[in-house]
Amino acid sequence: MKTIEMIHPIENCYQHEPCALAIGFFDGIHLGHKKVIDTMINIAEDKNLKKAVMTFDPHPSVVLNPEKQRTDYLTPMYEKKRILASMGIDYLFIVPFTSSLAKMEEHDFIKDYFTKNNVKEVVAGFDFTYGKFGKGNMLKLEADKDGFNVTTVEKHALHDEKISTTLIRTDLENGNIKSANAQLGRPYKITGLVVQGEKRGRTIGFPTANVEPNENFVLPRLGVYAVTLKIDQTGKVYKGVCNVGVKPTFHDPEKQQVSIEVNIFDFNQSIYGERVEIEWHDFLRAEQKFDGLDSLIAQINHDKIQSIKILETINID
């Protein structure tokens, strides 16, 4: 997959073959997003066009809504690139979402990003908007198209509710992992680096891998989870139980940074510096403060038993 940064002057970015284009922010690349991208792929293959995706960076809210700006993501850019490459995309266009882009008139957006950009098919969700004040919509794009065809993909629902990035984020923040995963069509994933921690877990019989995310991922609710962990270098996947939180038994929650710590089952190797992927399968309980080590150890043992049972159906071979 070739990544093309659409920076001005845009004309420098036009040296590519004719393509079908799926456009959207696509945070999460959930089942609704996949419907848009798969529609584009089918059209591209039918018309012998290159398969392209156009996304934006950062999220438009950074420019348009500073009070609710979104700076963490379900799929930060590196993860988004990885998923799109795995789907067989030929070109990824990244459009910097800046104040000047937000002020762009609809016809200029169409001309610069579609007509002159060798785009022959544009595919987007029914709620896609573009241009100044977001006045452009799919009906207007169909009316104003110039040198390309337009395909509108209707909403994708699960249990009669529209799948959305906002809903998935809310589910993660509430610990509703199964609901989030159902909408994503896969387990939620966070990638990162195993770093040095306090090493307190090993003193009580539960050594953990302290994972520092390598991008601005949305963190799930503070608490304990059944997870799998993949070590990138070896490709090996292990089952485990993960705590996301501030460890209130040992720290003042107001002063402690949130950490991600995974107790990997049947594992005793040193993996400091390794890049890993954590997949989240189920929420066990909220983080809590214990009155002593004995009660903490008893609860961790219970969490481990629960996690082993939940992960019995997960094939890691």
Summary of the structure (lengths in Angstrom):
residues: 317
radius of gyration: 22.2
end to end distance: 28.1
largest distance: 70.6
contacts: 980
relative contact order: 0.12
helix: 33%
strand: 29%
